[in-house]
Amino acid sequence: MRFTSFCVALIAIFAVNATAAEGGSNLAKARKQFEIADAELNKAYKAVSGGLEKEKLTELREAQRNWLHYRDEIAEAQSNSGKEIALKRQPGYWEVMAGLTEERTEFLNGYSGKNVPTGITGEYHDSYGGVLLLEEQKNGVAFSVEVVRGRASNEGSLEGLAIRKGEQAFFKDKPDLNNPGESCEITFTFIEGHIVGVEEKNAEKYQGHNAHFSGRYYKTGKLKESIKLE
């Protein structure tokens, strides 16, 4: 009986050690993933900042400081499992940090507009959880925007056809007879050939609490597939 209990205890010890080893391996991999992503981010930042005028460089530096604060805050919120484990010992923390850093690198690579295709059609990011797709079509500019905002990951999404007028395009949805109120309006302003300013009005019905579409979106690449509106 004692021998059996001793074997069970050994098995339990081996299991704990194996779990600890696996956890350590996952942590090391996650931290390495972040280190690689961080190195690429620094490379992209140096590349884009080197070609900017003083005013634009000051703007980018401030934006980068704000984004670093945002990244750390979101990583902390998304990786907090309720367990009393230091954040930097959680693989999930480094995985979120790496993912956000990779997205920011993609954003910086398109920041100057030199490394992205010309024209309105393309994929745009605001680097704060917002993705905007635009496609020039026969009757206007088709769009699809999806956002995930803040520590609570509040979501929002909307798609439609905006009518272009010069360097702007305008969208207004149809009134909802079952839920009367002012129509949602979205204004897209095209800036420097690769930036889109988005302004919204009465868009709450398409968004979760504290989510929003407004902001500046920078083109990061080509549109992967055509936008099909219902």
Wavefront OBJ file of the C-alpha trace (Angstrom):
o trace
v 0.000 0.000 0.000
v 2.846 2.345 0.916
v 4.628 1.425 -2.316
v 1.514 2.304 -4.349
v 1.165 5.642 -2.559
v 4.845 6.336 -3.173
v 4.412 5.619 -6.914
v 1.384 7.870 -7.109
v 3.352 10.653 -5.423
v 6.231 10.212 -7.879
v 3.849 10.342 -10.829
v 2.327 13.547 -9.437
v 5.777 15.096 -9.038
v 6.751 14.133 -12.587
v 3.479 15.622 -13.891
v 4.056 18.902 -12.073
v 7.629 19.103 -13.345
v 6.523 18.329 -16.895
v 3.836 21.003 -16.723
v 6.318 23.512 -15.356
v 8.810 22.649 -18.094
v 6.140 23.008 -20.763
v 5.038 26.333 -19.297
v 8.631 27.545 -19.270
v 9.094 26.495 -22.881
v 5.919 28.319 -23.949
v 7.031 31.410 -22.074
v 10.440 31.355 -23.752
v 8.870 30.966 -27.202
v 6.412 33.786 -26.587
v 9.140 36.131 -25.353
v 11.302 35.264 -28.348
v 8.376 35.983 -30.691
v 8.008 39.402 -29.093
v 11.749 40.143 -29.286
v 11.722 39.414 -33.021
v 8.597 41.551 -33.520
v 10.085 44.384 -31.468
v 13.291 44.366 -33.521
v 11.243 44.602 -36.732
v 9.210 47.450 -35.234
v 12.370 49.416 -34.401
v 13.669 48.835 -37.910
v 10.423 50.072 -39.471
v 10.329 53.115 -37.189
v 13.888 54.119 -38.070
v 13.200 53.656 -41.779
v 10.098 55.854 -41.819
v 11.346 58.508 -39.378
v 14.556 58.989 -41.351
v 12.680 60.459 -44.307
v 10.305 62.795 -42.451
v 10.438 66.555 -42.096
v 10.781 67.978 -38.579
v 7.082 68.641 -38.042
v 6.049 65.197 -39.289
v 8.790 63.537 -37.228
v 7.571 65.236 -34.052
v 4.060 64.050 -34.847
v 5.226 60.469 -35.369
v 7.277 60.420 -32.152
v 4.279 61.542 -30.123
v 2.066 59.010 -31.881
v 4.559 56.224 -31.209
v 4.755 57.072 -27.496
v 0.970 57.012 -27.274
v 0.823 53.714 -29.122
v 3.404 52.058 -26.816
v 1.240 53.000 -23.845
v -1.815 51.595 -25.652
v -0.007 48.341 -26.495
v 1.083 47.721 -22.907
v -2.386 48.506 -21.583
v -4.161 46.198 -24.028
v -1.665 43.362 -23.493
v -2.207 43.596 -19.759
v -5.989 43.564 -20.133
v -6.151 40.705 -22.644
v -3.679 38.410 -20.887
v -4.999 38.817 -17.344
v -6.579 35.456 -16.604
v -7.380 36.280 -12.986
v -4.487 34.169 -11.748
v -1.988 35.710 -9.376
v 0.909 35.330 -11.791
v 3.169 38.212 -12.744
v 2.261 39.441 -16.228
v 5.739 38.933 -17.622
v 5.628 35.269 -16.592
v 2.501 34.641 -18.664
v 3.065 33.434 -22.262
v -0.251 35.055 -23.221
v 1.062 38.484 -22.285
v 4.028 38.213 -24.644
v 1.869 36.712 -27.394
v -0.479 39.718 -27.292
v 2.502 42.089 -27.144
v 4.005 40.388 -30.205
v 0.758 40.445 -32.170
v 0.133 44.133 -31.525
v 3.752 44.942 -32.343
v 3.546 43.094 -35.651
v 0.409 45.053 -36.555
v 2.140 48.328 -35.686
v 5.108 47.406 -37.877
v 2.758 46.845 -40.814
v 1.191 50.231 -40.059
v 4.587 51.997 -39.988
v 5.659 50.360 -43.233
v 2.758 52.137 -44.920
v 3.017 55.367 -42.938
v 4.833 57.395 -45.587
v 2.787 56.001 -48.470
v 5.919 54.990 -50.392
v 5.526 51.240 -49.932
v 1.825 50.835 -50.727
v -0.145 50.678 -54.004
v -1.621 53.890 -55.363
v -5.321 54.654 -55.554
v -8.124 54.519 -53.019
v -8.685 50.765 -53.174
v -6.809 48.934 -50.438
v -6.592 47.884 -46.802
v -6.118 50.530 -44.114
v -5.352 50.390 -40.382
v -5.446 52.966 -37.596
v -3.178 50.869 -35.326
v -5.697 51.056 -32.480
v -7.924 48.136 -33.397
v -9.500 49.594 -36.519
v -9.418 48.047 -40.010
v -10.904 49.789 -43.036
v -11.321 48.242 -46.481
v -12.048 50.451 -49.493
v -12.779 49.572 -53.097
v -13.559 51.950 -55.944
v -16.591 50.546 -57.733
v -18.809 51.726 -60.574
v -21.355 53.472 -58.359
v -19.046 54.765 -55.628
v -16.594 53.615 -52.987
v -17.511 50.351 -51.264
v -16.280 50.148 -47.692
v -16.114 47.775 -44.770
v -14.915 48.923 -41.360
v -14.387 46.774 -38.265
v -13.051 47.924 -34.914
v -12.108 46.411 -31.570
v -11.570 49.185 -29.047
v -10.003 49.484 -25.608
v -9.358 47.180 -22.691
v -12.863 45.711 -22.904
v -12.489 44.866 -26.628
v -15.658 46.727 -27.609
v -16.569 45.911 -31.203
v -18.190 47.695 -34.106
v -18.714 47.000 -37.799
v -20.355 48.586 -40.798
v -20.253 48.238 -44.561
v -21.849 50.133 -47.389
v -21.399 52.258 -50.499
v -20.151 55.824 -50.171
v -20.667 58.396 -52.919
v -17.457 60.129 -53.891
v -17.279 63.887 -54.357
v -13.751 65.054 -55.061
v -11.447 64.160 -52.167
v -14.302 62.941 -49.989
v -16.922 60.203 -50.030
v -20.209 60.188 -48.120
v -22.362 57.386 -46.738
v -25.830 57.659 -45.223
v -27.847 54.624 -44.195
v -31.557 54.109 -44.718
v -33.894 55.042 -41.857
v -34.979 52.104 -39.687
v -38.774 52.176 -39.493
v -38.755 49.892 -36.436
v -36.224 52.095 -34.638
v -36.738 55.674 -35.821
v -33.960 58.167 -35.311
v -31.367 60.107 -37.203
v -29.553 58.276 -39.979
v -25.959 57.140 -39.563
v -23.563 59.244 -41.631
v -19.927 58.483 -42.412
v -17.581 60.892 -44.162
v -14.334 59.644 -45.699
v -11.652 62.227 -46.471
v -8.762 61.129 -48.699
v -5.412 62.592 -47.629
v -2.046 62.473 -49.393
v -3.060 59.455 -51.452
v -2.699 56.867 -48.672
v -4.528 58.203 -45.595
v -8.270 58.239 -44.936
v -9.866 60.406 -42.276
v -13.127 58.938 -41.000
v -15.818 61.026 -39.301
v -19.048 59.533 -38.015
v -22.450 60.730 -36.931
v -25.178 58.647 -35.260
v -23.223 55.406 -35.707
v -23.965 53.997 -32.245
v -26.308 51.276 -33.512
v -23.376 49.665 -35.330
v -21.064 49.770 -32.333
v -20.634 48.329 -28.883
v -20.185 50.561 -25.859
v -17.255 52.982 -26.324
v -16.452 51.644 -29.801
v -16.021 54.131 -32.644
v -15.067 54.262 -36.337
v -13.625 57.769 -36.389
v -9.915 58.414 -36.784
v -7.125 58.311 -39.340
v -6.482 55.095 -41.230
v -3.248 54.499 -43.169
v -3.033 52.224 -46.175
v -1.040 49.076 -45.409
v -1.511 47.073 -48.607
v -3.715 45.785 -51.365
v -7.321 44.729 -50.952
v -7.234 40.936 -50.672
v -10.688 40.345 -52.133
v -13.503 42.396 -53.586
v -16.060 43.933 -51.194
v -19.447 42.372 -51.849
v -22.343 44.357 -50.461
v -25.750 42.817 -49.821
l 1 2 3 4 5 6 7 8 9 10 11 12 13 14 15 16 17 18 19 20 21 22 23 24 25 26 27 28 29 30 31 32 33 34 35 36 37 38 39 40 41 42 43 44 45 46 47 48 49 50 51 52 53 54 55 56 57 58 59 60 61 62 63 64 65 66 67 68 69 70 71 72 73 74 75 76 77 78 79 80 81 82 83 84 85 86 87 88 89 90 91 92 93 94 95 96 97 98 99 100 101 102 103 104 105 106 107 108 109 110 111 112 113 114 115 116 117 118 119 120 121 122 123 124 125 126 127 128 129 130 131 132 133 134 135 136 137 138 139 140 141 142 143 144 145 146 147 148 149 150 151 152 153 154 155 156 157 158 159 160 161 162 163 164 165 166 167 168 169 170 171 172 173 174 175 176 177 178 179 180 181 182 183 184 185 186 187 188 189 190 191 192 193 194 195 196 197 198 199 200 201 202 203 204 205 206 207 208 209 210 211 212 213 214 215 216 217 218 219 220 221 222 223 224 225 226 227 228 229 230
